[in-house]
Amino acid sequence: MAVSKIKKELGPFTKSDSRLIADGRSAPARRYRKYIKALKQDFGENLQPTQQLLVERTAMMLTRLHYLDNRILMDDEFGQHDNNQYIAWQNAVRRNLAELEATRKSVLGVW
């Protein structure tokens, strides 16, 4: 079966991962990679798969928070929805960092 026929059978909302991942040249992509690097330096390069997922999600939320911070500093319109998102992402980052710290301590036996 040809590749194009397979793609047609999948449907319009199923896309390959390659289309979902940015090419890495944009400012948000560079910032995201910077956060990934910083988190890996702090929590170690050899992360378990669940830790790696937490690091990636945390880096994405930090990237989004950075741009919301800029909107606040530029005195841009910041509505109730934006405020709620900001607080939710901030709390999620805190929880992710606490979870990463807890898994690091449990691996090291520091409890």
C-alpha positions, 0 to 999 in steps of 0.5 A: 500500500502506498504511503499516500494512501495510508495517510489518507486512511488515517484522517485529517486529524492524525499527523505524523510527529514530524509535523508537530515538532518545530524546526528549532529556529524560532525564538520559542524553540530556542528558549525551550531547548535552553530550559531543557538543557538547564533542567537536565543539568540540574536533575542529571542527563540520565533521566528515567522516561517519566522524568524526561517527560516531566522535564519536557512538559516543564520546559514547555510551560516555562516557555509559555510563562516567559511570553506571558511575563513579557506581555505583563511587562509590556503592559499588554492587555491581560484578561481574566483567561490569561491570568487563570492560565498563568496561575495554572501553568505556574502551579503546574511548573511548581508541582513538576519541579517538586516531583522531579526533586522527589524522584531525584531524592528517592533515587539517591536514597536521601529521605 
